[in-house]
Every structure is written in structure tokens, then in C-alpha cells.
Amino acid sequence: MTTLQARPTALLQSFDRRLMELAPAPELRGFWRFAAELLLFGAKEARACFFAGLFFVSIFATPRAGLLGIPRYDLLLIIALGIQAWMIWTRLETLDELKAICLFHVIGFILEVFKTSSAIQSWAYPDFAYTKLLGVPLFSGFMYAAVGSYVIQAWRLLDVRVQHHPPYWMATLVALAIYANFFTHHYIGDYRWYIAALAIGLYARATVVFRPFDRDRRMPLILAFILIGFFIWLAENISTFFAVWHYPNQIGAWSTVHLGKWSSWTLLVIMTFTIVASLKHIRERIYIPT
């Protein structure tokens, strides 16, 4: 590894160590403790969004006409592959984590092909690309992988543990029902709210324990899913504003993505979490009552 290559890696690893090895500050009270924990929580969340942040900055910075004769979608694929390769090379992600992220690619791509098909037309990618397959640019899978990457990174940086997680077989069945409904609601009705109610009941006792600074904090796991889904919905609004893709009601002029998509993203986060929870080093931090 050359000096120029090693420097950004060393800086990022040093930053991670500083975030995770902060000296306790029991003297902090009241507002100052709240402010310190909020600041550190924000820093760790931003760091966990490293892949997603770089990828979406690339989306916003890449001209719609492309660059150097390379169409925008193709350029985004090259950038995303480069970021992913760098994260594996620098061991910011392990090979096991890469396998899970590749699964997100497959799941996302299949969903994209279905949703953009001529029979469904839920949304569309209007621009030309050499790397389009069945009408879907291959970079789109990285948008789903970015969610998985965030969960994996946040787990480590925030020392996440989960208490009272439901049995894995139940969580897996709910995840499969969520994914199936994305397809079947076009034919037999939308059962997302029934599935959401089932998920709320299943995760009702589940609590996520995390450490923004020197003390453990707790949050209902289902609330964490909802909050992550909301921020993805915000990112989707920004992406459609930059015409990366658009919904039928955005063809004439841009408008906000329907608020109902928030529920879809929340359900997708639950499905993503179920996949991430299957990783060995993460499963060790999940407590399932017997």
C-alpha cells in the first residue's frame, strides 16, 4: 500500500478508534451531557453512512449528461464499485459482510426489474446507460446495499446489542412476507398494514441497546426501524429531485415522494435487519429469550 493510499485509510481508522475509545465523562450532567451524546451520536451515525454518503454525493455531483462520454448511470456504477472495493481492501467491511451486501444487490435488482417493467411501471430510469439490464441500471442495487452497509457499520460504531429479539424463524417469515407483498400487492391487494401490524407485535418487546458515548441508551427496535425508514424516504426525495429516477406523478414536474413510501422503506429496513442479523458476529450480540 503506498503512502497516498494508506493515508486516508489510516485517518479513517484513527477516527473510528477515537469514536469508540472515548474516555468516560461521569462529570457531565444535564444539558451538557445531552449535547455531548447528541453530537457523538450524530458523528457515529454520519460515519456509519460512509458508503451511502459517498454514493449519494456522487449522485448529486455527477452531471445528468455524464462525464467524459460516460453516461451518468454507468459512471455511478463505476464509482459505487470503486467505493465497495476500497471498503473491502481497507477491511472496513469483511468478506462475510460483503456476502450479505451482495444479497441486498440481488434482492434489490429483482425488485427493480419488476417495479419498472412495462406491466407495472411504478417508477422509471429515464436516461440511457450501457449497463442497463432489463431496463434497470446496475448501479441501482447499490442503493439497497447502502442500507445494509449502514446497519453493519452502525452496529460496530454504536456497540449495538438487541434484547428480546423474536426467534429467527419468525423474523425470517415476516421478512419474506414483506418482500413478497412488494410484488403481490399489484395482483391480490396490498397487505402491508397487516404485515406491519404483525411486525409491530413480533418486535414489541425488542429493544436496541446502543452506546453513543460512555453510557448505554435504549430504544424500541421498531422505533429504530421507523426512523431509518424516514431518512431513506428523505434521501429518495433528493434523488428524484435530481432525476436519478422518477415516479409517474413526477414526469411533468417534480413533487415530493408520497408519504406512503415511508412505510415501504420501514418494512424494507426490517427485512434488511433480518439479513444483517444472520451474520455470525452480529448474532452474538442478539438476545432471544427462551
SVG drawing of the C-alpha trace seen along z (x, -y; Angstrom):
<svg xmlns="http://www.w3.org/2000/svg" viewBox="-57 -22 61 43">
<polyline fill="none" stroke="black" stroke-width="0.4" points="0.0,0.0 1.5,-3.3 1.7,-6.3 -1.0,-8.2 -3.3,-5.1 -2.6,-4.4 -3.2,-7.9 -7.0,-8.2 -7.4,-4.6 -5.2,-5.4 -7.1,-8.6 -10.5,-6.9 -9.3,-4.0 -7.9,-6.6 -11.2,-8.4 -13.1,-5.2 -10.8,-4.4 -11.4,-7.9 -15.1,-7.5 -15.1,-4.1 -12.5,-4.6 -13.6,-7.9 -12.8,-8.4 -15.8,-8.3 -17.0,-11.7 -19.2,-11.0 -19.0,-14.7 -21.2,-15.7 -24.7,-16.4 -28.0,-17.8 -27.7,-19.8 -24.0,-19.3 -24.4,-15.5 -27.3,-15.7 -25.3,-17.9 -22.2,-15.7 -24.2,-12.5 -26.2,-14.0 -23.0,-15.3 -21.3,-11.9 -24.4,-10.0 -24.5,-12.2 -20.8,-11.7 -21.2,-7.9 -24.3,-7.9 -22.6,-10.0 -19.6,-7.7 -21.9,-4.6 -23.3,-6.3 -19.9,-6.4 -20.8,-4.2 -24.3,-5.7 -22.9,-9.3 -20.2,-8.9 -22.6,-7.2 -25.3,-9.9 -22.7,-12.7 -21.7,-11.0 -25.3,-11.0 -25.7,-14.7 -22.3,-15.7 -22.5,-13.6 -23.9,-15.7 -27.0,-14.2 -25.3,-14.2 -22.5,-12.1 -18.8,-12.9 -16.0,-12.2 -18.5,-10.4 -19.6,-8.0 -23.4,-8.1 -24.4,-9.0 -25.7,-5.6 -22.6,-3.9 -20.4,-6.4 -22.4,-5.8 -21.8,-2.1 -18.0,-2.6 -17.9,-4.9 -20.0,-2.5 -17.8,0.5 -14.8,-1.5 -16.1,-2.5 -17.1,1.0 -13.8,2.5 -12.0,-0.1 -14.0,0.7 -13.2,4.4 -9.5,3.7 -9.2,1.5 -11.2,4.0 -13.9,1.5 -16.1,4.4 -15.4,8.1 -16.0,10.7 -18.9,12.1 -20.4,8.7 -19.8,8.4 -21.8,11.6 -24.8,10.0 -24.4,6.8 -24.3,8.8 -27.6,10.4 -29.1,6.9 -28.0,6.3 -29.8,9.3 -33.0,8.6 -33.0,5.0 -32.3,5.7 -35.1,8.3 -37.5,5.8 -36.3,3.0 -36.8,5.2 -40.4,6.0 -41.4,2.4 -40.0,0.8 -41.4,3.4 -43.9,2.3 -46.7,4.1 -46.2,2.3 -44.3,-1.0 -44.1,-2.0 -41.1,-4.2 -38.6,-4.5 -35.0,-5.3 -35.2,-7.7 -31.6,-8.1 -29.5,-5.9 -26.8,-3.6 -24.7,-0.8 -25.1,1.1 -28.8,1.3 -30.2,4.8 -33.9,5.4 -34.4,1.6 -32.7,1.3 -29.2,-0.4 -26.9,1.9 -25.9,-0.8 -29.4,-0.7 -28.6,2.4 -26.1,0.2 -29.0,-1.9 -30.3,1.2 -26.7,2.3 -26.2,-1.2 -28.9,-0.4 -27.3,2.9 -23.8,1.2 -25.2,-1.4 -26.7,1.1 -23.4,3.1 -21.3,0.1 -23.7,-1.4 -23.7,1.9 -19.9,1.7 -19.6,-2.0 -22.5,-2.3 -21.8,1.1 -25.3,2.2 -27.0,5.1 -30.6,6.3 -32.6,7.6 -35.7,9.7 -35.3,10.3 -38.0,12.7 -37.0,16.2 -35.1,16.1 -37.6,18.3 -40.4,15.9 -38.4,12.8 -37.5,14.6 -41.1,15.4 -42.1,11.7 -39.2,10.6 -40.3,13.0 -43.9,11.7 -42.7,8.1 -40.7,8.9 -43.5,10.9 -46.0,8.1 -43.9,5.7 -44.8,8.0 -48.2,9.4 -50.0,6.2 -50.2,5.4 -52.4,8.5 -54.1,9.6 -54.2,6.4 -51.8,4.5 -51.4,6.2 -48.5,4.0 -50.5,2.7 -51.4,6.3 -47.8,7.2 -46.7,4.0 -49.1,4.9 -47.6,8.4 -44.1,6.9 -45.0,4.5 -46.4,7.4 -43.4,9.5 -40.8,6.8 -43.0,5.3 -40.6,6.4 -37.4,6.0 -35.1,3.2 -31.9,1.9 -29.1,1.0 -26.5,-1.4 -23.7,-3.5 -23.3,-7.0 -20.7,-8.0 -20.0,-6.3 -23.4,-5.1 -25.9,-2.6 -29.0,-4.0 -32.2,-2.1 -34.8,-2.5 -37.6,-0.2 -36.3,1.6 -39.4,0.9 -38.9,-2.8 -35.4,-2.5 -36.8,-0.8 -39.3,-3.7 -36.6,-6.4 -34.2,-4.8 -37.1,-4.4 -37.9,-8.1 -34.3,-9.2 -34.3,-6.8 -37.6,-8.5 -35.8,-11.9 -32.9,-10.6 -35.4,-9.3 -36.9,-12.7 -33.5,-14.2 -32.7,-11.5 -35.9,-12.0 -35.3,-15.8 -32.0,-15.2 -34.0,-13.0 -32.0,-9.8 -35.3,-8.1 -38.9,-9.3 -42.4,-8.2 -45.3,-8.7 -46.5,-11.8 -43.1,-13.4 -42.8,-13.3 -44.2,-16.8 -42.7,-18.5 -41.0,-17.3 -43.2,-16.7 -42.4,-15.1 -42.5,-11.3 -45.7,-10.1 -45.5,-9.8 -46.8,-6.2 -43.3,-5.3 -42.1,-5.8 -44.0,-2.7 -42.5,-0.8 -39.0,-1.8 -39.6,-1.0 -40.7,2.5 -37.6,2.8 -35.4,1.9 -37.0,4.7 -36.2,7.1 -32.6,5.7 -32.1,6.0 -33.2,9.7 -30.5,10.4 -27.8,8.5 -28.8,10.3 -27.8,13.6 -24.1,12.6 -22.2,14.6 -20.5,11.7 -23.8,9.8 -25.9,12.7 -23.6,13.0 -25.0,9.6 -28.7,10.5 -30.5,12.0 -33.5,14.2 -35.5,15.1 -36.2,18.9"/>
</svg>
